[in-house]
Amino acid sequence: MHFSIPETETRAGDGGAAYVAYNIHVNGVLHCRVRYSQLLGLHEQLRKEYGTNVVPAFPPKKIFTLTPAEVEQRREQLEKYMQAVRQDPTLGGSETFNSFLRKAQQETQQIPTEEVVLEVLLSSGQMVKVTILTSDQTEDVLEAVASKLDLPDDLVGYFSLFLVRETKDGAFSFVRKLQEFELPYVSVTSLHNPEFRIILRKSYWDSSYDDDVMEHRVGLNLLYAQTVSDIEHGWILVNKEQHRQLKSLQEKVSKKEFIRLAQTLKYYGYLKFDPCVTDFPEKGCHVVVSAGNNELNFQVRLPNEQIKEGSFKVTRMRCWRVTSSVPMSNGPSGSSPGKSEVKLELAFEYLMSKDRLQWVTITSPQAIMLSICLQSMVDELMVKKSGGSIRKMFRRRANGALRRSDSQQAVKSPPLLDSPDASREPMAKLSSKLTSVSLRGISHSSSANDVGANDFHGNYAFEGIGDEDL
């Protein structure tokens, strides 16, 4: 989750008096608007439940009216506080924290609690209409969709709801996986754009889990439809002979055999991202990135138009971070940069060989989704290493709260990491934070060319094995 409080605003209260509101953004989109007193109430509730030793310090109250400088200082402190809470596996996954964000989202968007029909897309292009409450959280909606499809309870955890944007050619650009702190109906309707949809898709990376899904008719149909869709959109590479074999299996309605053959094809189970820009192997290269099989695959177009392909294994990424930034303006004071100048970057430090680490940067509007993919790969690897299974990655809700399994809770942060190369172009940081089980801050810098030295995912699945260069 890309989580920030980038701005404050003065608003009129019920009695006409002005108050300061803090805009909480998730993935660059306004999630909710809250007052200091509401955040203080959340803090006190968390302290009551978890104790003062667990909950981070909260910005103190002030007796007198705050100056503009003090308002900005408090905004920064509140942003750090909310990020620290969200990054803590216990606090960030708590029902207290998540229900606070859901309630604030609903109040901010001024959507009353009522029964509505929500349309959820399947990979087949079919639409599932579920009757839900506007206040239903992501897990409630996922369960409603599963129930409508007759998907068994023990297979629900293999699937997730994703927010996508429909492109002109009918394909989908993935924005993010819907989280437990949000209300799907509110999230999609508040964007006021029919191009944004919610789609159901498998949420695991290891294709061996396909066997579990294919045990049930509905799971098999969902997986088959996703595989067909990925082939049609060119996400899975198919040659003429393979295409002939697949078509023959389709005509025989041999869905399992179709999937088994697809599993042997290049990029099966990968999520393909929109064309973007990378600094590897040199700055300004155009690239198509795909995530799957515990790696990021790069198809790079070099300046000489040559195409180069390579993969970066998640186990050789020492850490990564997402930064939302804008180039420093050389224009007149007060001039605001255009929307096109705002950049999202994913940077990861990669073990190119046994004794050489190198930073690789991807500049893409989908940088947050890329980071979510990396983190879910790490989570899956760690669960597998601890002897767990995907069926147990999420416990069923207890007392209304969705709890992470013990194997995921056990994932810890690696030691503090070095800062990235500081020689990159100066950036004015707007916001840069993500949640993860293994995320920890490193060191804070307020210098003008700081690109977010404290905004890292430490990768506990990093194996420290290197060989030849990519």
Secondary structure in CASP SS format (residue, H / E / C, confidence):
PFRMAT SS
TARGET T0000
AUTHOR 0000-0000-0000
METHOD secondary structure of the structure
MODEL  1
M C 1.00
H C 1.00
F E 1.00
S E 1.00
I E 1.00
P E 1.00
E E 1.00
T E 1.00
E E 1.00
T E 1.00
R E 1.00
A E 1.00
G C 1.00
D C 1.00
G C 1.00
G C 1.00
A C 1.00
A E 1.00
Y E 1.00
V E 1.00
A E 1.00
Y E 1.00
N E 1.00
I E 1.00
H E 1.00
V E 1.00
N C 1.00
G C 1.00
V E 1.00
L E 1.00
H E 1.00
C E 1.00
R E 1.00
V E 1.00
R C 1.00
Y H 1.00
S H 1.00
Q H 1.00
L H 1.00
L H 1.00
G H 1.00
L H 1.00
H H 1.00
E H 1.00
Q H 1.00
L H 1.00
R H 1.00
K H 1.00
E H 1.00
Y H 1.00
G C 1.00
T C 1.00
N C 1.00
V C 1.00
V C 1.00
P C 1.00
A C 1.00
F C 1.00
P C 1.00
P C 1.00
K C 1.00
K C 1.00
I C 1.00
F C 1.00
T C 1.00
L C 1.00
T C 1.00
P H 1.00
A H 1.00
E H 1.00
V H 1.00
E H 1.00
Q H 1.00
R H 1.00
R H 1.00
E H 1.00
Q H 1.00
L H 1.00
E H 1.00
K H 1.00
Y H 1.00
M H 1.00
Q H 1.00
A H 1.00
V H 1.00
R H 1.00
Q H 1.00
D C 1.00
P H 1.00
T H 1.00
L H 1.00
G H 1.00
G C 1.00
S C 1.00
E H 1.00
T H 1.00
F H 1.00
N H 1.00
S H 1.00
F H 1.00
L H 1.00
R H 1.00
K H 1.00
A H 1.00
Q H 1.00
Q H 1.00
E H 1.00
T H 1.00
Q H 1.00
Q C 1.00
I C 1.00
P C 1.00
T C 1.00
E C 1.00
E E 1.00
V E 1.00
V E 1.00
L E 1.00
E E 1.00
V E 1.00
L E 1.00
L C 1.00
S C 1.00
S C 1.00
G C 1.00
Q C 1.00
M E 1.00
V E 1.00
K E 1.00
V E 1.00
T E 1.00
I E 1.00
L E 1.00
T C 1.00
S C 1.00
D C 1.00
Q C 1.00
T H 1.00
E H 1.00
D H 1.00
V H 1.00
L H 1.00
E H 1.00
A H 1.00
V H 1.00
A H 1.00
S H 1.00
K H 1.00
L H 1.00
D C 1.00
L C 1.00
P C 1.00
D H 1.00
D H 1.00
L H 1.00
V H 1.00
G C 1.00
Y C 1.00
F E 1.00
S E 1.00
L E 1.00
F E 1.00
L E 1.00
V E 1.00
R E 1.00
E E 1.00
T C 1.00
K C 1.00
D C 1.00
G C 1.00
A C 1.00
F E 1.00
S E 1.00
F E 1.00
V E 1.00
R E 1.00
K E 1.00
L C 1.00
Q C 1.00
E C 1.00
F C 1.00
E C 1.00
L C 1.00
P H 1.00
Y H 1.00
V H 1.00
S H 1.00
V H 1.00
T H 1.00
S C 1.00
L C 1.00
H C 1.00
N C 1.00
P C 1.00
E C 1.00
F E 1.00
R E 1.00
I E 1.00
I E 1.00
L E 1.00
R E 1.00
K E 1.00
S C 1.00
Y C 1.00
W C 1.00
D C 1.00
S H 1.00
S H 1.00
Y H 1.00
D H 1.00
D H 1.00
D H 1.00
V H 1.00
M H 1.00
E C 1.00
H C 1.00
R H 1.00
V H 1.00
G H 1.00
L H 1.00
N H 1.00
L H 1.00
L H 1.00
Y H 1.00
A H 1.00
Q H 1.00
T H 1.00
V H 1.00
S H 1.00
D H 1.00
I H 1.00
E H 1.00
H C 1.00
G C 1.00
W C 1.00
I C 1.00
L C 1.00
V C 1.00
N C 1.00
K H 1.00
E H 1.00
Q H 1.00
H H 1.00
R H 1.00
Q H 1.00
L H 1.00
K H 1.00
S H 1.00
L H 1.00
Q H 1.00
E H 1.00
K C 1.00
V C 1.00
S C 1.00
K H 1.00
K H 1.00
E H 1.00
F H 1.00
I H 1.00
R H 1.00
L H 1.00
A H 1.00
Q H 1.00
T C 1.00
L C 1.00
K C 1.00
Y C 1.00
Y C 1.00
G C 1.00
Y C 1.00
L E 1.00
K E 1.00
F C 1.00
D C 1.00
P C 1.00
C E 1.00
V E 1.00
T E 1.00
D C 1.00
F C 1.00
P C 1.00
E C 1.00
K C 1.00
G C 1.00
C E 1.00
H E 1.00
V E 1.00
V E 1.00
V E 1.00
S E 1.00
A E 1.00
G E 1.00
N C 1.00
N C 1.00
E E 1.00
L E 1.00
N E 1.00
F E 1.00
Q E 1.00
V E 1.00
R E 1.00
L C 1.00
P C 1.00
N C 1.00
E C 1.00
Q C 1.00
I E 1.00
K E 1.00
E E 1.00
G E 1.00
S E 1.00
F E 1.00
K E 1.00
V H 1.00
T H 1.00
R H 1.00
M E 1.00
R E 1.00
C E 1.00
W E 1.00
R E 1.00
V E 1.00
T E 1.00
S E 1.00
S E 1.00
V E 1.00
P E 1.00
M C 1.00
S C 1.00
N C 1.00
G C 1.00
P C 1.00
S C 1.00
G C 1.00
S C 1.00
S C 1.00
P C 1.00
G C 1.00
K H 1.00
S H 1.00
E H 1.00
V C 1.00
K E 1.00
L E 1.00
E E 1.00
L E 1.00
A E 1.00
F E 1.00
E E 1.00
Y E 1.00
L E 1.00
M E 1.00
S E 1.00
K C 1.00
D C 1.00
R E 1.00
L E 1.00
Q E 1.00
W E 1.00
V E 1.00
T E 1.00
I E 1.00
T E 1.00
S C 1.00
P C 1.00
Q C 1.00
A H 1.00
I H 1.00
M H 1.00
L H 1.00
S H 1.00
I H 1.00
C H 1.00
L H 1.00
Q H 1.00
S H 1.00
M H 1.00
V H 1.00
D H 1.00
E H 1.00
L H 1.00
M H 1.00
V H 1.00
K H 1.00
K H 1.00
S C 1.00
G C 1.00
G C 1.00
S C 1.00
I H 1.00
R H 1.00
K H 1.00
M C 1.00
F E 1.00
R C 1.00
R C 1.00
R C 1.00
A E 1.00
N C 1.00
G C 1.00
A E 1.00
L C 1.00
R C 1.00
R E 1.00
S C 1.00
D H 1.00
S H 1.00
Q H 1.00
Q H 1.00
A C 1.00
V C 1.00
K C 1.00
S C 1.00
P C 1.00
P C 1.00
L C 1.00
L C 1.00
D C 1.00
S C 1.00
P C 1.00
D C 1.00
A C 1.00
S C 1.00
R C 1.00
E C 1.00
P C 1.00
M E 1.00
A E 1.00
K E 1.00
L E 1.00
S E 1.00
S C 1.00
K C 1.00
L C 1.00
T C 1.00
S C 1.00
V C 1.00
S C 1.00
L E 1.00
R C 1.00
G C 1.00
I C 1.00
S C 1.00
H C 1.00
S C 1.00
S C 1.00
S C 1.00
A C 1.00
N C 1.00
D C 1.00
V C 1.00
G C 1.00
A C 1.00
N C 1.00
D C 1.00
F C 1.00
H E 1.00
G E 1.00
N C 1.00
Y C 1.00
A C 1.00
F C 1.00
E C 1.00
G C 1.00
I C 1.00
G C 1.00
D C 1.00
E C 1.00
D C 1.00
L C 1.00
END
